[in-house]
Amino acid sequence: MEDPSPIRPFEVLFDRAEPSPIDDEAYAPYGNFGFPAPPAGRPWVYSNFVQSLDGIITLLGKHASGGEISQSREDRWLMDLLRANADGILTGMNTLMEEQRSRGPESRGIVFQVADAKLRALRRRLGKGRERNIFVTRAVDLDLSRYKVFDGDLVDAAVLTSPAGAERLHAQGGDSHVTIIAAGNGETFDLPRAIRKLRQELGVEYLLCEGGPTLYGSLARADLVDEKFMTVSPIEVGQIVPPEQERLPSERNISPLLRPTVFGGPGFTSDNMTHWTWLSSRKVGDHQFNRYRRKRS
Ligand SMILES: NC(=O)c1ccc[n+]([C@@H]2O[C@H](COP(=O)([O-])OP(=O)(O)OC[C@H]3O[C@@H](n4cnc5c(N)ncnc54)[C@H](OP(=O)(O)O)[C@@H]3O)[C@@H](O)[C@H]2O)c1
């Protein structure tokens, strides 16, 4: 059931982004919201994360979901605005698995969808097709039937994987509602090629990356992130999981257990770090909503 009380409006501190493509009352809480044309041959890729004041995106353990860091209805609404403008939502497989784990053994996980009715209507007015969830995985022992997102009734689902991963998924059967896109060689997965295939084979022009850090880090290393939407939540949590936090079985033998930032895996050096333009900033209460665009010239 949708929450009937309205969200608070975003206070615009500054905004240098493109104008909204159409006039629609659904934009009202946020104000202006536009994108440039997508680049040739691949989608425009924009990410959305929420982090604590100290840069952490998950507490890990039983409270691993991004909502535990966000604690903001406006941040949840902004996620819908970003989803309404996307032809596909991309996540790493572990983000789906964490959502499923946090809901208990009976859960079949979640479907990444626009919840707000006005934003669903905006999505239709923008001419977007059926919502699409896209997952990146090596598909080593992935059973698609364990997750409701692959049932095919609520959204279109796609999986990006290596050729060997694709063979394993096809061999399982039960993938008739899922588009499997293979890129690479054998067990080696070619992420840039897979992203290009999303444009060529599925017509994805605007791709929203909702994480997690492993996927974000590999997209960033391949210089495939064009924009970052970054919510800063006014909480401080620290990087090392404290002794008083209950651990999951998979976390028990790791010491110290470190909470991730947005960027997982190998990063950059002072020679090849990437640079970004701060495109817009808004606030609601003590939460910051920032938007950055990659400087490539
Ligand atoms: N605060 C936020 O805004 C936010 C947003 C998103 C997620 N999170 C949190 O982040 C945590 C999950 O982080 P994560 O880094 O483990 O998640 P992730 O990036 O969603 O998933 C990692 C998995 O995705 C697949 N993958 C990602 N990049 C790949 C690549 N380049 N090649 C092949 N496979 C690739 C692999 O799946 P296989 O193992 O199946 O091969 C990998 O194990 C969760 O707790 C989630 O709640 C927070």
The ligand as a MOL file (V3000), in Angstrom:
LIG
                    3D

  0  0  0     0  0            999 V3000
M  V30 BEGIN CTAB
M  V30 COUNTS 48 52 0 0 0
M  V30 BEGIN ATOM
M  V30 1 N 23.6500 2.1800 0.0180 0
M  V30 2 C 23.3710 1.8940 -1.2410 0
M  V30 3 O 22.9860 2.8160 -1.9850 0
M  V30 4 C 23.5110 0.5140 -1.7680 0
M  V30 5 C 23.2440 0.2550 -3.1110 0
M  V30 6 C 23.4200 -1.0270 -3.5930 0
M  V30 7 C 23.8540 -2.0420 -2.7570 0
M  V30 8 N 24.0950 -1.7600 -1.4550 0 CHG=1
M  V30 9 C 24.5470 -2.8340 -0.5530 0
M  V30 10 O 25.7540 -3.3880 -1.0630 0
M  V30 11 C 25.8420 -4.7410 -0.6510 0
M  V30 12 C 26.1920 -5.6250 -1.8370 0
M  V30 13 O 27.4750 -5.2600 -2.3060 0
M  V30 14 P 28.2650 -6.1400 -3.3940 0
M  V30 15 O 29.4200 -5.3580 -3.8650 0
M  V30 16 O 28.4930 -7.4890 -2.8430 0 CHG=-1
M  V30 17 O 27.1280 -6.2800 -4.4900 0
M  V30 18 P 26.9240 -6.3140 -6.0520 0
M  V30 19 O 27.9260 -5.4990 -6.7960 0
M  V30 20 O 25.4760 -6.0090 -6.2290 0
M  V30 21 O 27.0890 -7.8380 -6.3770 0
M  V30 22 C 28.3220 -8.4460 -6.5300 0
M  V30 23 C 28.1120 -9.6440 -7.4310 0
M  V30 24 O 27.6560 -9.1890 -8.7090 0
M  V30 25 C 28.3200 -9.9010 -9.7390 0
M  V30 26 N 29.2590 -8.9650 -10.3840 0
M  V30 27 C 29.4180 -7.6510 -10.1110 0
M  V30 28 N 30.3410 -7.1110 -10.9490 0
M  V30 29 C 30.7450 -8.1110 -11.7650 0
M  V30 30 C 31.6580 -8.1930 -12.8530 0
M  V30 31 N 32.3520 -7.1230 -13.2690 0
M  V30 32 N 31.8310 -9.3790 -13.4470 0
M  V30 33 C 31.1340 -10.4620 -13.0550 0
M  V30 34 N 30.2430 -10.4540 -12.0290 0
M  V30 35 C 30.0510 -9.2870 -11.4100 0
M  V30 36 C 28.9860 -11.0710 -9.0420 0
M  V30 37 O 27.9490 -12.0060 -8.8840 0
M  V30 38 P 28.1740 -13.5820 -8.7490 0
M  V30 39 O 28.8120 -13.7850 -7.4060 0
M  V30 40 O 26.7730 -14.1350 -8.8230 0
M  V30 41 O 29.0450 -13.9850 -9.8570 0
M  V30 42 C 29.3690 -10.4340 -7.7030 0
M  V30 43 O 29.6160 -11.3730 -6.6830 0
M  V30 44 C 24.4800 -5.1060 -0.0830 0
M  V30 45 O 24.5680 -5.0860 1.3230 0
M  V30 46 C 23.5720 -3.9830 -0.5310 0
M  V30 47 O 22.5010 -3.7230 0.3430 0
M  V30 48 C 23.9350 -0.5170 -0.9380 0
M  V30 END ATOM
M  V30 BEGIN BOND
M  V30 1 1 1 2
M  V30 2 2 2 3
M  V30 3 1 2 4
M  V30 4 1 4 5
M  V30 5 2 4 48
M  V30 6 2 5 6
M  V30 7 1 6 7
M  V30 8 2 7 8
M  V30 9 1 8 9
M  V30 10 1 8 48
M  V30 11 1 9 10
M  V30 12 1 9 46
M  V30 13 1 10 11
M  V30 14 1 11 12
M  V30 15 1 11 44
M  V30 16 1 12 13
M  V30 17 1 13 14
M  V30 18 2 14 15
M  V30 19 1 14 16
M  V30 20 1 14 17
M  V30 21 1 17 18
M  V30 22 2 18 19
M  V30 23 1 18 20
M  V30 24 1 18 21
M  V30 25 1 21 22
M  V30 26 1 22 23
M  V30 27 1 23 24
M  V30 28 1 23 42
M  V30 29 1 24 25
M  V30 30 1 25 26
M  V30 31 1 25 36
M  V30 32 1 26 27
M  V30 33 1 26 35
M  V30 34 2 27 28
M  V30 35 1 28 29
M  V30 36 1 29 30
M  V30 37 2 29 35
M  V30 38 1 30 31
M  V30 39 2 30 32
M  V30 40 1 32 33
M  V30 41 2 33 34
M  V30 42 1 34 35
M  V30 43 1 36 37
M  V30 44 1 36 42
M  V30 45 1 37 38
M  V30 46 2 38 39
M  V30 47 1 38 40
M  V30 48 1 38 41
M  V30 49 1 42 43
M  V30 50 1 44 45
M  V30 51 1 44 46
M  V30 52 1 46 47
M  V30 END BOND
M  V30 END CTAB
M  END
